[in-house]
Structure formats: structure tokens, C-alpha cells
Amino acid sequence: MQASSVKPKSSRIRSMLRWPAFLVANLALFVLVGVSTARETYRGWTVDHEIQTLQSQATALEARKLKLAELASGISSPEQVELEARTRLGWKKPGEQVIVLTGYEPNTALNEPETVVLPPEPPPVSIPHAWFNYFFHSKTK
């Protein structure tokens, strides 16, 4: 009878040893899967964050591109070319007088003198003609 009583005792010990090993193995597997999942979740979050950053940069660059295209089209207009020729190069039409004011800076960003273009002066008129034009509104010279 003693032989039969020893067998159940050793089988109990074996079953008691199997459960902790099984639990430790499952716990290690759970930790491994949890760490891998956390790592992939973090990587996905960083990729999403980088995508959002790049999209906002792309939007800002598109807006800048539109502004530059608008500026380029404005610069190439004949009116803008004439204005630049007058202000930077001192260009004037025949009969115009150009007066350059020094010491006056309306815009401190442009450290250039302001150019003012005056209309051409009418030819001199004698005093009697001026009185005649005054009273009779005549356009004679």
C-alpha cells in the first residue's frame, strides 16, 4: 500500500511544478506581446504625427507658392514695370520733370529716395493773353 501512496504524492508534486512553469511561460509571452504592441502603437503615433506635420508644411508651401505666383504676375504687368522704371531708374516721359526728395523716407524698408513725377509745364503765356483767358475762358495761347 505504501507504493500506491507514494505515486500520488510524486504526481501531485509534478502537477504543482507544472502550473508555475506554465504560468511563468504565459506571463513572459504576455509581456513580450504587450511590449511589441506598445512599440508598434508608438511607432504608428509618431508616423501619424509626422504626416500631420508634413501636411501642414505642404499647405503653407502651397499658400506661399500662390502668393509668389501672384507677385510674379503683378511684377510682369506693364503698369508695375513702368512704376519700377520710374522709381528705381529715374525714367520719365518726354516733357515731364522729375523731382527727387532727399531726407524724406515714407517707407523705411526701402532706403531709396522717393521720386515724384510732375506733369509737364504749360508753355509760358503773356499777361494780356492770361487776362483774356481768365475773362473769356478761351483756350488760346
OpenMM code with the backbone's topology and positions (N, CA, C; nanometers):
from openmm import Vec3, app, unit

residues = "MET GLN ALA SER SER VAL LYS PRO LYS SER SER ARG ILE ARG SER MET LEU ARG TRP PRO ALA PHE LEU VAL ALA ASN LEU ALA LEU PHE VAL LEU VAL GLY VAL SER THR ALA ARG GLU THR TYR ARG GLY TRP THR VAL ASP HIS GLU ILE GLN THR LEU GLN SER GLN ALA THR ALA LEU GLU ALA ARG LYS LEU LYS LEU ALA GLU LEU ALA SER GLY ILE SER SER PRO GLU GLN VAL GLU LEU GLU ALA ARG THR ARG LEU GLY TRP LYS LYS PRO GLY GLU GLN VAL ILE VAL LEU THR GLY TYR GLU PRO ASN THR ALA LEU ASN GLU PRO GLU THR VAL VAL LEU PRO PRO GLU PRO PRO PRO VAL SER ILE PRO HIS ALA TRP PHE ASN TYR PHE PHE HIS SER LYS THR LYS".split()
positions = [
    Vec3(0.0782, -0.1178, 0.0000),
    Vec3(0.0000, 0.0000, 0.0000),
    Vec3(0.0835, 0.1259, 0.0000),
    Vec3(0.1972, 0.1136, 0.0495),
    Vec3(0.2815, 0.2309, 0.0543),
    Vec3(0.3255, 0.2724, -0.0859),
    Vec3(0.3433, 0.1772, -0.1717),
    Vec3(0.3842, 0.2100, -0.3076),
    Vec3(0.2777, 0.2918, -0.3780),
    Vec3(0.1537, 0.2594, -0.3545),
    Vec3(0.0467, 0.3352, -0.4195),
    Vec3(0.0339, 0.4743, -0.3589),
    Vec3(0.0676, 0.4891, -0.2312),
    Vec3(0.0570, 0.6196, -0.1690),
    Vec3(0.1717, 0.7107, -0.2126),
    Vec3(0.2845, 0.6560, -0.2528),
    Vec3(0.3985, 0.7362, -0.2982),
    Vec3(0.3708, 0.7911, -0.4377),
    Vec3(0.3102, 0.7148, -0.5211),
    Vec3(0.2830, 0.7592, -0.6568),
    Vec3(0.1955, 0.8853, -0.6596),
    Vec3(0.0877, 0.8862, -0.5864),
    Vec3(0.0087, 1.0076, -0.5915),
    Vec3(0.0845, 1.1284, -0.5361),
    Vec3(0.1702, 1.1117, -0.4405),
    Vec3(0.2454, 1.2231, -0.3863),
    Vec3(0.3404, 1.2791, -0.4912),
    Vec3(0.4113, 1.1972, -0.5653),
    Vec3(0.5039, 1.2452, -0.6677),
    Vec3(0.4280, 1.3063, -0.7855),
    Vec3(0.3105, 1.2523, -0.8182),
    Vec3(0.2321, 1.3111, -0.9277),
    Vec3(0.1760, 1.4472, -0.8851),
    Vec3(0.1446, 1.4615, -0.7567),
    Vec3(0.0997, 1.5924, -0.7084),
    Vec3(0.2129, 1.6941, -0.7172),
    Vec3(0.3308, 1.6528, -0.6833),
    Vec3(0.4465, 1.7426, -0.6888),
    Vec3(0.4730, 1.7830, -0.8333),
    Vec3(0.4644, 1.6858, -0.9218),
    Vec3(0.4862, 1.7160, -1.0630),
    Vec3(0.3791, 1.8121, -1.1148),
    Vec3(0.2552, 1.7906, -1.0781),
    Vec3(0.1485, 1.8798, -1.1247),
    Vec3(0.1647, 2.0184, -1.0621),
    Vec3(0.2137, 2.0227, -0.9371),
    Vec3(0.2358, 2.1532, -0.8730),
    Vec3(0.3508, 2.2265, -0.9405),
    Vec3(0.4507, 2.1525, -0.9886),
    Vec3(0.5627, 2.2166, -1.0564),
    Vec3(0.5256, 2.2588, -1.1988),
    Vec3(0.4359, 2.1893, -1.2617),
    Vec3(0.3968, 2.2231, -1.3985),
    Vec3(0.3205, 2.3565, -1.4034),
    Vec3(0.2292, 2.3829, -1.3127),
    Vec3(0.1488, 2.5035, -1.3167),
    Vec3(0.2313, 2.6323, -1.3038),
    Vec3(0.3238, 2.6426, -1.2102),
    Vec3(0.4030, 2.7665, -1.2055),
    Vec3(0.4881, 2.7861, -1.3307),
    Vec3(0.5445, 2.6798, -1.3840),
    Vec3(0.6241, 2.6935, -1.5070),
    Vec3(0.5339, 2.7388, -1.6220),
    Vec3(0.4138, 2.6814, -1.6287),
    Vec3(0.3183, 2.7197, -1.7323),
    Vec3(0.2778, 2.8667, -1.7163),
    Vec3(0.2543, 2.9094, -1.5927),
    Vec3(0.2161, 3.0482, -1.5672),
    Vec3(0.3297, 3.1450, -1.5994),
    Vec3(0.4518, 3.1072, -1.5639),
    Vec3(0.5676, 3.1933, -1.5932),
    Vec3(0.5862, 3.2055, -1.7440),
    Vec3(0.5725, 3.0952, -1.8156),
    Vec3(0.5871, 3.0985, -1.9615),
    Vec3(0.4772, 3.1851, -2.0237),
    Vec3(0.3551, 3.1718, -1.9775),
    Vec3(0.2463, 3.2547, -2.0291),
    Vec3(0.2654, 3.4021, -1.9949),
    Vec3(0.3127, 3.4291, -1.8747),
    Vec3(0.3389, 3.5666, -1.8347),
    Vec3(0.4490, 3.6283, -1.9211),
    Vec3(0.5558, 3.5534, -1.9478),
    Vec3(0.6635, 3.6033, -2.0339),
    Vec3(0.6119, 3.6293, -2.1746),
    Vec3(0.5298, 3.5406, -2.2268),
    Vec3(0.4711, 3.5590, -2.3596),
    Vec3(0.3799, 3.6817, -2.3614),
    Vec3(0.3008, 3.7014, -2.2568),
    Vec3(0.2123, 3.8172, -2.2459),
    Vec3(0.2929, 3.9475, -2.2434),
    Vec3(0.4015, 3.9499, -2.1685),
    Vec3(0.4869, 4.0686, -2.1611),
    Vec3(0.5501, 4.0961, -2.2972),
    Vec3(0.5969, 3.9928, -2.3640),
    Vec3(0.6593, 4.0088, -2.4950),
    Vec3(0.5587, 4.0657, -2.5962),
    Vec3(0.4381, 4.0106, -2.5975),
    Vec3(0.3355, 4.0599, -2.6892),
    Vec3(0.2950, 4.2033, -2.6517),
    Vec3(0.2850, 4.2336, -2.5240),
    Vec3(0.2481, 4.3682, -2.4791),
    Vec3(0.3522, 4.4714, -2.5173),
    Vec3(0.4803, 4.4385, -2.4996),
    Vec3(0.5873, 4.5320, -2.5363),
    Vec3(0.5872, 4.5547, -2.6875),
    Vec3(0.5710, 4.4484, -2.7646),
    Vec3(0.5674, 4.4627, -2.9110),
    Vec3(0.4494, 4.5492, -2.9548),
    Vec3(0.3348, 4.5280, -2.8939),
    Vec3(0.2162, 4.6068, -2.9272),
    Vec3(0.2367, 4.7532, -2.8909),
    Vec3(0.2930, 4.7798, -2.7738),
    Vec3(0.3178, 4.9177, -2.7315),
    Vec3(0.4177, 4.9851, -2.8255),
    Vec3(0.5205, 4.9135, -2.8659),
    Vec3(0.6215, 4.9690, -2.9559),
    Vec3(0.5586, 5.0037, -3.0917),
    Vec3(0.4785, 4.9166, -3.1462),
    Vec3(0.4135, 4.9417, -3.2758),
    Vec3(0.3104, 5.0537, -3.2661),
    Vec3(0.2416, 5.0621, -3.1541),
    Vec3(0.1456, 5.1708, -3.1344),
    Vec3(0.2175, 5.3050, -3.1307),
    Vec3(0.3291, 5.3113, -3.0601),
    Vec3(0.4075, 5.4340, -3.0530),
    Vec3(0.4627, 5.4702, -3.1905),
    Vec3(0.5116, 5.3728, -3.2641),
    Vec3(0.5638, 5.3977, -3.3981),
    Vec3(0.4527, 5.4512, -3.4889),
    Vec3(0.3340, 5.3938, -3.4803),
    Vec3(0.2204, 5.4431, -3.5589),
    Vec3(0.1832, 5.5853, -3.5218),
    Vec3(0.1879, 5.6163, -3.3925),
    Vec3(0.1576, 5.7521, -3.3479),
    Vec3(0.2590, 5.8511, -3.4025),
    Vec3(0.3885, 5.8165, -3.3989),
    Vec3(0.4911, 5.9083, -3.4498),
    Vec3(0.4769, 5.9274, -3.6005),
    Vec3(0.4415, 5.8215, -3.6732),
    Vec3(0.4218, 5.8345, -3.8178),
    Vec3(0.3023, 5.9255, -3.8462),
    Vec3(0.1922, 5.9095, -3.7717),
    Vec3(0.0758, 5.9965, -3.7897),
    Vec3(0.1105, 6.1416, -3.7589),
    Vec3(0.1868, 6.1623, -3.6536),
    Vec3(0.2281, 6.2979, -3.6170),
    Vec3(0.3161, 6.3582, -3.7272),
    Vec3(0.4064, 6.2819, -3.7820),
    Vec3(0.4931, 6.3300, -3.8893),
    Vec3(0.4114, 6.3603, -4.0147),
    Vec3(0.3110, 6.2785, -4.0440),
    Vec3(0.2235, 6.3030, -4.1592),
    Vec3(0.1494, 6.4344, -4.1422),
    Vec3(0.0967, 6.4592, -4.0230),
    Vec3(0.0256, 6.5846, -3.9976),
    Vec3(0.1194, 6.7042, -4.0131),
    Vec3(0.2416, 6.6913, -3.9630),
    Vec3(0.3387, 6.7996, -3.9749),
    Vec3(0.3709, 6.8269, -4.1215),
    Vec3(0.3926, 6.7217, -4.1985),
    Vec3(0.4244, 6.7388, -4.3399),
    Vec3(0.3063, 6.7961, -4.4181),
    Vec3(0.1851, 6.7576, -4.3812),
    Vec3(0.0678, 6.8134, -4.4483),
    Vec3(0.0531, 6.9624, -4.4190),
    Vec3(0.0796, 7.0025, -4.2959),
    Vec3(0.0707, 7.1453, -4.2631),
    Vec3(0.1806, 7.2233, -4.3358),
    Vec3(0.3004, 7.1643, -4.3477),
    Vec3(0.4067, 7.2296, -4.4237),
    Vec3(0.3699, 7.2396, -4.5710),
    Vec3(0.3085, 7.1353, -4.6248),
    Vec3(0.2671, 7.1374, -4.7652),
    Vec3(0.1618, 7.2447, -4.7884),
    Vec3(0.0691, 7.2599, -4.6961),
    Vec3(-0.0333, 7.3634, -4.7077),
    Vec3(0.0300, 7.5014, -4.7038),
    Vec3(0.1249, 7.5217, -4.6126),
    Vec3(0.1932, 7.6509, -4.6023),
    Vec3(0.2729, 7.6801, -4.7302),
    Vec3(0.3376, 7.5782, -4.7852),
    Vec3(0.4148, 7.5977, -4.9088),
    Vec3(0.3232, 7.6264, -5.0276),
    Vec3(0.2078, 7.5642, -5.0320),
    Vec3(0.1113, 7.5928, -5.1393),
    Vec3(0.0641, 7.7375, -5.1310),
    Vec3(0.0363, 7.7848, -5.0094),
    Vec3(-0.0058, 7.9244, -4.9921),
    Vec3(0.1053, 8.0195, -5.0344),
    Vec3(0.2289, 7.9870, -4.9991),
    Vec3(0.3425, 8.0714, -5.0384),
    Vec3(0.3606, 8.0697, -5.1892),
    Vec3(0.3402, 7.9535, -5.2496),
    Vec3(0.3516, 7.9421, -5.3954),
    Vec3(0.2481, 8.0306, -5.4640),
    Vec3(0.1254, 8.0307, -5.4126),
    Vec3(0.0219, 8.1151, -5.4710),
    Vec3(0.0556, 8.2637, -5.4569),
    Vec3(0.1082, 8.3021, -5.3392),
    Vec3(0.1478, 8.4419, -5.3194),
    Vec3(0.2589, 8.4812, -5.4150),
    Vec3(0.3576, 8.3929, -5.4322),
    Vec3(0.4683, 8.4227, -5.5226),
    Vec3(0.4215, 8.4293, -5.6677),
    Vec3(0.3287, 8.3422, -5.7056),
    Vec3(0.2752, 8.3468, -5.8416),
    Vec3(0.1994, 8.4769, -5.8648),
    Vec3(0.1235, 8.5194, -5.7641),
    Vec3(0.0512, 8.6458, -5.7741),
    Vec3(0.1486, 8.7626, -5.7835),
    Vec3(0.2543, 8.7589, -5.7049),
    Vec3(0.3552, 8.8637, -5.7090),
    Vec3(0.4253, 8.8660, -5.8437),
    Vec3(0.4566, 8.7479, -5.8975),
    Vec3(0.5237, 8.7405, -6.0267),
    Vec3(0.4343, 8.7949, -6.1377),
    Vec3(0.3067, 8.7640, -6.1335),
    Vec3(0.2169, 8.8165, -6.2359),
    Vec3(0.1998, 8.9677, -6.2200),
    Vec3(0.2011, 9.0166, -6.0959),
    Vec3(0.1905, 9.1606, -6.0734),
    Vec3(0.3136, 9.2354, -6.1188),
    Vec3(0.4299, 9.1751, -6.1016),
    Vec3(0.5543, 9.2400, -6.1410),
    Vec3(0.5662, 9.2476, -6.2922),
    Vec3(0.5130, 9.1482, -6.3611),
    Vec3(0.5265, 9.1466, -6.5061),
    Vec3(0.4227, 9.2337, -6.5763),
    Vec3(0.3303, 9.2961, -6.5035),
    Vec3(0.2311, 9.3829, -6.5668),
    Vec3(0.2994, 9.5116, -6.6149),
    Vec3(0.2513, 9.5698, -6.7248),
    Vec3(0.3142, 9.6924, -6.7781),
    Vec3(0.3114, 9.8093, -6.6794),
    Vec3(0.2043, 9.8199, -6.6013),
    Vec3(0.1969, 9.9293, -6.5047),
    Vec3(0.3054, 9.9169, -6.3987),
    Vec3(0.3281, 9.7946, -6.3513),
    Vec3(0.4303, 9.7723, -6.2489),
    Vec3(0.5703, 9.7941, -6.3064),
    Vec3(0.5915, 9.7524, -6.4310),
    Vec3(0.7219, 9.7739, -6.4946),
    Vec3(0.7487, 9.9231, -6.5082),
    Vec3(0.6471, 9.9998, -6.5486),
    Vec3(0.6641, 10.1444, -6.5614),
    Vec3(0.6909, 10.2093, -6.4256),
    Vec3(0.6179, 10.1663, -6.3225),
    Vec3(0.6387, 10.2208, -6.1884),
    Vec3(0.7804, 10.1927, -6.1396),
    Vec3(0.8278, 10.0705, -6.1600),
    Vec3(0.9644, 10.0364, -6.1186),
    Vec3(1.0670, 10.1166, -6.1971),
    Vec3(1.0434, 10.1357, -6.3280),
    Vec3(1.1357, 10.2149, -6.4094),
    Vec3(1.1395, 10.3590, -6.3611),
    Vec3(1.0253, 10.4116, -6.3209),
    Vec3(1.0215, 10.5494, -6.2719),
    Vec3(1.0900, 10.5632, -6.1359),
    Vec3(1.0614, 10.4714, -6.0436),
    Vec3(1.1135, 10.4878, -5.9076),
    Vec3(1.2593, 10.4463, -5.8957),
    Vec3(1.2983, 10.3392, -5.9596),
    Vec3(1.4361, 10.2901, -5.9405),
    Vec3(1.5340, 10.3428, -6.0447),
    Vec3(1.4880, 10.3637, -6.1653),
    Vec3(1.5790, 10.4031, -6.2724),
    Vec3(1.5675, 10.5506, -6.3094),
    Vec3(1.4705, 10.6202, -6.2530),
    Vec3(1.4552, 10.7623, -6.2821),
    Vec3(1.3995, 10.7890, -6.4218),
    Vec3(1.3265, 10.6925, -6.4766),
    Vec3(1.2695, 10.7077, -6.6099),
    Vec3(1.1607, 10.8131, -6.6077),
    Vec3(1.1541, 10.8923, -6.7145),
    Vec3(1.0489, 10.9923, -6.7243),
    Vec3(1.0023, 11.0008, -6.8687),
    Vec3(0.8797, 11.0449, -6.8833),
    Vec3(0.8231, 11.0642, -7.0165),
    Vec3(0.8706, 11.1981, -7.0707),
    Vec3(0.8686, 11.2131, -7.2024),
    Vec3(0.9098, 11.3427, -7.2589),
    Vec3(0.8209, 11.4549, -7.2069),
    Vec3(0.8830, 11.5626, -7.1647),
    Vec3(0.8090, 11.6783, -7.1147),
    Vec3(0.7850, 11.6756, -6.9650),
    Vec3(0.8138, 11.5660, -6.8968),
    Vec3(0.7944, 11.5588, -6.7522),
    Vec3(0.9193, 11.6058, -6.6801),
    Vec3(0.8990, 11.6580, -6.5614),
    Vec3(1.0101, 11.6946, -6.4753),
    Vec3(1.0087, 11.6012, -6.3554),
    Vec3(1.1248, 11.5522, -6.3173),
    Vec3(1.1357, 11.4622, -6.2033),
    Vec3(1.2022, 11.5366, -6.0889),
    Vec3(1.1389, 11.5311, -5.9737),
    Vec3(1.1949, 11.5935, -5.8539),
    Vec3(1.2245, 11.4821, -5.7551),
    Vec3(1.3477, 11.4785, -5.7070),
    Vec3(1.3883, 11.3772, -5.6106),
    Vec3(1.4001, 11.4437, -5.4751),
    Vec3(1.3217, 11.3963, -5.3800),
    Vec3(1.3244, 11.4498, -5.2446),
    Vec3(1.4233, 11.3683, -5.1631),
    Vec3(1.5211, 11.4329, -5.1064),
    Vec3(1.6167, 11.3622, -5.0212),
    Vec3(1.5860, 11.3948, -4.8761),
    Vec3(1.6144, 11.3006, -4.7898),
    Vec3(1.5894, 11.3204, -4.6482),
    Vec3(1.4485, 11.2834, -4.6070),
    Vec3(1.3618, 11.2567, -4.7006),
    Vec3(1.2241, 11.2167, -4.6712),
    Vec3(1.2118, 11.0689, -4.7009),
    Vec3(1.1771, 10.9916, -4.5987),
    Vec3(1.1635, 10.8470, -4.6161),
    Vec3(1.0229, 10.8042, -4.5767),
    Vec3(0.9316, 10.7914, -4.6729),
    Vec3(0.7968, 10.7482, -4.6382),
    Vec3(0.7924, 10.6024, -4.5947),
    Vec3(0.8824, 10.5232, -4.6450),
    Vec3(0.8878, 10.3806, -4.6103),
    Vec3(1.0319, 10.3491, -4.5734),
    Vec3(1.0573, 10.3186, -4.4483),
    Vec3(1.1946, 10.2952, -4.4044),
    Vec3(1.2499, 10.1639, -4.4564),
    Vec3(1.1642, 10.0753, -4.5075),
    Vec3(1.2121, 9.9474, -4.5606),
    Vec3(1.2871, 9.9674, -4.6916),
    Vec3(1.2507, 10.0685, -4.7691),
    Vec3(1.3174, 10.0946, -4.8970),
    Vec3(1.4205, 10.2032, -4.8760),
    Vec3(1.5334, 10.1935, -4.8551),
    Vec3(1.6257, 10.3019, -4.8275),
    Vec3(1.6633, 10.3731, -4.9567),
    Vec3(1.5630, 10.4154, -5.0311),
    Vec3(1.5838, 10.4856, -5.1566),
    Vec3(1.5054, 10.6162, -5.1516),
    Vec3(1.5535, 10.7197, -5.2202),
    Vec3(1.4777, 10.8453, -5.2208),
    Vec3(1.3478, 10.8278, -5.2985),
    Vec3(1.2473, 10.9010, -5.2569),
    Vec3(1.1159, 10.8960, -5.3220),
    Vec3(1.1216, 10.9812, -5.4476),
    Vec3(1.0722, 10.9308, -5.5582),
    Vec3(1.0702, 11.0025, -5.6849),
    Vec3(0.9281, 11.0488, -5.7111),
    Vec3(0.9128, 11.1779, -5.7382),
    Vec3(0.7828, 11.2353, -5.7677),
    Vec3(0.7854, 11.2838, -5.9121),
    Vec3(0.6868, 11.2428, -5.9904),
    Vec3(0.6794, 11.2814, -6.1300),
    Vec3(0.5720, 11.3887, -6.1437),
    Vec3(0.6120, 11.5058, -6.1964),
    Vec3(0.5193, 11.6165, -6.2156),
    Vec3(0.4725, 11.6193, -6.3603),
    Vec3(0.3497, 11.6669, -6.3839),
    Vec3(0.3047, 11.6794, -6.5229),
    Vec3(0.3851, 11.7882, -6.5940),
    Vec3(0.3897, 11.7834, -6.7262),
    Vec3(0.4681, 11.8852, -6.7974),
    Vec3(0.4093, 12.0255, -6.7764),
    Vec3(0.4973, 12.1239, -6.7717),
    Vec3(0.4529, 12.2627, -6.7517),
    Vec3(0.3945, 12.3157, -6.8827),
    Vec3(0.2881, 12.3947, -6.8720),
    Vec3(0.2356, 12.4561, -6.9952),
    Vec3(0.3341, 12.5629, -7.0442),
    Vec3(0.3313, 12.5906, -7.1720),
    Vec3(0.4234, 12.6943, -7.2214),
    Vec3(0.3870, 12.8304, -7.1606),
    Vec3(0.4843, 12.9184, -7.1481),
    Vec3(0.4554, 13.0491, -7.0872),
    Vec3(0.3546, 13.1284, -7.1717),
    Vec3(0.2657, 13.1984, -7.1029),
    Vec3(0.1617, 13.2795, -7.1678),
    Vec3(0.1838, 13.4251, -7.1260),
    Vec3(0.1673, 13.5165, -7.2212),
    Vec3(0.1857, 13.6585, -7.1884),
    Vec3(0.0724, 13.7039, -7.0963),
    Vec3(0.0958, 13.8132, -7.0275),
    Vec3(-0.0015, 13.8629, -6.9307),
    Vec3(-0.1326, 13.9024, -6.9986),
    Vec3(-0.1304, 13.9722, -7.1106),
    Vec3(-0.2593, 14.0049, -7.1739),
    Vec3(-0.3370, 13.8805, -7.2157),
    Vec3(-0.2663, 13.7789, -7.2655),
    Vec3(-0.3350, 13.6547, -7.3005),
    Vec3(-0.3923, 13.5866, -7.1760),
    Vec3(-0.3234, 13.5913, -7.0672),
    Vec3(-0.3709, 13.5296, -6.9442),
    Vec3(-0.4986, 13.5976, -6.8970),
    Vec3(-0.5030, 13.7350, -6.9043),
    Vec3(-0.6253, 13.8062, -6.8651),
    Vec3(-0.7405, 13.7742, -6.9598),
    Vec3(-0.7081, 13.7667, -7.0864),
    Vec3(-0.8114, 13.7343, -7.1839),
    Vec3(-0.8678, 13.5948, -7.1569),
    Vec3(-0.7802, 13.4965, -7.1292),
    Vec3(-0.8247, 13.3596, -7.0975),
    Vec3(-0.9050, 13.3575, -6.9684),
    Vec3(-0.8686, 13.4419, -6.8751),
    Vec3(-0.9392, 13.4450, -6.7474),
    Vec3(-1.0829, 13.4912, -6.7655),
    Vec3(-1.1016, 13.6009, -6.8444),
    Vec3(-1.2351, 13.6567, -6.8598),
    Vec3(-1.3212, 13.5821, -6.9607),
    Vec3(-1.2619, 13.5314, -7.0616),
    Vec3(-1.3420, 13.4717, -7.1689),
    Vec3(-1.3279, 13.3194, -7.1773),
    Vec3(-1.2578, 13.2600, -7.0883),
    Vec3(-1.2376, 13.1139, -7.0822),
    Vec3(-1.1963, 13.0560, -7.2158),
    Vec3(-1.1176, 13.1303, -7.2823),
    Vec3(-1.0698, 13.0868, -7.4130),
    Vec3(-0.9469, 12.9996, -7.3932),
    Vec3(-0.9245, 12.9089, -7.4856),
    Vec3(-0.8095, 12.8197, -7.4788),
    Vec3(-0.6984, 12.8658, -7.5715),
    Vec3(-0.6965, 12.9940, -7.6092),
    Vec3(-0.5916, 13.0447, -7.6976),
    Vec3(-0.4625, 13.0574, -7.6226),
    Vec3(-0.3564, 13.0488, -7.6978),
    Vec3(-0.2247, 13.0542, -7.6344),
    Vec3(-0.1610, 13.1856, -7.6536),
] * unit.nanometer
topology = app.Topology()
chain = topology.addChain("A")
for resn in residues:
    res = topology.addResidue(resn, chain)
    for name in ("N", "CA", "C"):
        topology.addAtom(name, app.Element.getBySymbol(name[0]), res)
